[in-house]
Amino acid sequence: MQVNISGQHVEVTQPLRDYVLEKLARVEGHFDKITNATVIMKVEKLQQKVEATLQIPGGEVVGLQPDPRRPRE
């Protein structure tokens, strides 16, 4: 699996990169044929967000994670 990790207004440090790779390893147990994973970490105003897109045979899976400290709307 090829993994691309980037940040928008965030420095992607080695601990952040390790954390993402650890979580993606867990996801591989559910989707064993992931060909590509793109993870984008963002800070917009005071919100921290993470978006992950996984390419699998027949389509893609997209996951979004807003800042857990903010109440859900």
N, C-alpha and C positions, 0 to 999 in steps of 0.2 A: 504494500500500500504506500502510495506517495502522499506525504503530508505537507501542506503549505500552511504556515502560521504567520499571520501578520497583525499589525496593530495600527489603528487610526487614532492618533493623539495619545498613544500608549506605547511605552517601550516594552517590547517582549523580552523579558529577562530569561535566563536559563531556568530558574525555578518555575516560571509560568509555562515555559515550553515543556518542561518535564511533567507538570501537572496535566497539561492537555494530552500529551502522549500517553500518560497513565489512564486517563479517562477513555481515550480512543481504543486502547487495548481492551478495555472492558466491553466496549460497543462491538468490537470484532467478534465477541462470543455470540452475538445475536445476528450479525450480518457478516458471515465468514468470507464473502467475496467482495469486499470493499476495494475498489481500484484506486480511488483518490479521495482525499479529505482536505477540505479547505476550511480553516478556522480564522475568523476575523474578530479581534477584540477592539471595542470602540468605547470612547468616552464622549458623550454628547451632553453638553452643559454639565450637569452633575450626575448624569446617569451612566453607569457602567453596563455594557451589553456585550454578549458573546453570540456569534452566529457561526454555526457549523453546517457545512454542506458535504454530504457523503455521496460519492458516485458508486452506484451498485448496478449490476447487470439488469437492464430493463427500466432504469430510472434513477432518481436521486432522493435522498432523505435530507430534509432541512430541519435544523433545530435552532431555536432562539432562546436565549436566557437573559432576561432583564436583570437589573440590580436587585438582589433578594432583599435588600434593606428597605426598598420602596414598597408601599402597599399596592396590591393589585387593583387595577381599575375595573 
